[in-house]
Amino acid sequence: MGASLSRSQLRRLYDRTGRWQDILSFYSGPAFDALCTRPDWGAVQSMVELGCGTGRLAERLLRTHLSDEAHYLGLDLSGRMVAIAQDRLSSFRSRARVRQTDGRLSVDLEAGSQDCVMATYVLDLLSASDIQAFLSEAHRVLRSWGRLVVAGLTWGDTPVTRLVSSIWKGLHARWSTWVGGCRPVDVRRFLGEAQWDIRHHEVVRAWGVPSAVLIAEPR
Ligand SMILES: C[S@@+](CC[C@H](N)C(=O)[O-])C[C@H]1O[C@@H](n2cnc3c(N)ncnc32)[C@H](O)[C@@H]1O
């Protein structure tokens, strides 16, 4: 899968990127649109997001899709991202909390306590073992009918998007920081059939960049 950046490299990178992150991730729009229409967001009362970045998607969900009773917790490795997301979500008061982590994939939440665990454009910068660690932690904290919601870079399925994802992988192999540490990943291959039921998977495209949107339920 190619070498991943270390946690300290990622923290420095995203501390430097700051608010530019929303512009640099120009390719995430269609994936966010697809993801906002998919799960029954109105039924979600508790959710946690790994790698919330600037809190852009959380703000959209809290403003438009989640019920007024829903509570959101955002976690991020970068202090700069956490500060931006806290500022952005401050009007939601105690319904939205954002915390800095040391990058470990375990969360101090009770087993079976969450309706939704979300990660967008994060698994594609984690090592294979960290992706596995995140998925087992998501499985632990989700209720039996909860939803894992993931979006991220993936492999193309058309001539143009196949070319773009190969170029992206090449850039990641040589200049990983240029692409935010992210590379195309097929998250489905990490979801064991015994643990997860994939409810939805689609590939969307923006400017030739393919992203996968995936929703799964723990078994
Ligand atoms: C490409 S950005 C995506 C931000 C946001 N989810 C989005 O889609 O716009 C990746 C984010 O994940 C955070 N991150 C990377 N590794 C992490 C880890 N191990 N734990 C928590 N956050 C992490 C980075 O600091 C950064 O904010």
The ligand as an SDF file (V2000), in Angstrom:
LIG
                    3D

 27 29  0  0  0  0  0  0  0  0999 V2000
   -7.3340   14.7950    4.6370 C   0  0  0  0  0  0  0  0  0  0  0  0
   -7.8340   15.4780    6.1860 S   0  0  0  0  0  0  0  0  0  0  0  0
   -9.5810   15.1840    6.1490 C   0  0  0  0  0  0  0  0  0  0  0  0
  -10.3450   16.1130    7.0400 C   0  0  0  0  0  0  0  0  0  0  0  0
  -11.8750   15.9360    7.0030 C   0  0  0  0  0  0  0  0  0  0  0  0
  -12.2880   14.6520    7.5040 N   0  0  0  0  0  0  0  0  0  0  0  0
  -12.3980   16.1430    5.6010 C   0  0  0  0  0  0  0  0  0  0  0  0
  -12.8710   15.1960    4.9630 O   0  0  0  0  0  0  0  0  0  0  0  0
  -12.3340   17.2900    5.1270 O   0  0  0  0  0  0  0  0  0  0  0  0
   -7.2610   14.2830    7.3420 C   0  0  0  0  0  0  0  0  0  0  0  0
   -7.4790   14.6880    8.7930 C   0  0  0  0  0  0  0  0  0  0  0  0
   -7.2130   13.5540    9.6190 O   0  0  0  0  0  0  0  0  0  0  0  0
   -6.4220   13.9490   10.7320 C   0  0  0  0  0  0  0  0  0  0  0  0
   -5.6950   12.7470   11.1840 N   0  0  0  0  0  0  0  0  0  0  0  0
   -4.7130   12.0790   10.5550 C   0  0  0  0  0  0  0  0  0  0  0  0
   -4.3440   10.9910   11.2650 N   0  0  0  0  0  0  0  0  0  0  0  0
   -5.1300   10.9740   12.3600 C   0  0  0  0  0  0  0  0  0  0  0  0
   -5.2300   10.1050   13.4990 C   0  0  0  0  0  0  0  0  0  0  0  0
   -4.4470    9.0260   13.6350 N   0  0  0  0  0  0  0  0  0  0  0  0
   -6.1440   10.3990   14.4540 N   0  0  0  0  0  0  0  0  0  0  0  0
   -6.9480   11.4990   14.3410 C   0  0  0  0  0  0  0  0  0  0  0  0
   -6.8900   12.3610   13.2940 N   0  0  0  0  0  0  0  0  0  0  0  0
   -5.9920   12.0960   12.3170 C   0  0  0  0  0  0  0  0  0  0  0  0
   -5.5530   15.0840   10.1770 C   0  0  0  0  0  0  0  0  0  0  0  0
   -5.0500   15.9100   11.1990 O   0  0  0  0  0  0  0  0  0  0  0  0
   -6.5490   15.8030    9.2630 C   0  0  0  0  0  0  0  0  0  0  0  0
   -7.2860   16.7690    9.9490 O   0  0  0  0  0  0  0  0  0  0  0  0
  1  2  1  0
  2  3  1  0
  2 10  1  0
  3  4  1  0
  4  5  1  0
  5  6  1  0
  5  7  1  0
  7  8  2  0
  7  9  1  0
 10 11  1  0
 11 12  1  0
 11 26  1  0
 12 13  1  0
 13 14  1  0
 13 24  1  0
 14 15  1  0
 14 23  1  0
 15 16  2  0
 16 17  1  0
 17 18  1  0
 17 23  2  0
 18 19  1  0
 18 20  2  0
 20 21  1  0
 21 22  2  0
 22 23  1  0
 24 25  1  0
 24 26  1  0
 26 27  1  0
M  CHG  2   2   1   9  -1
M  END
$$$$
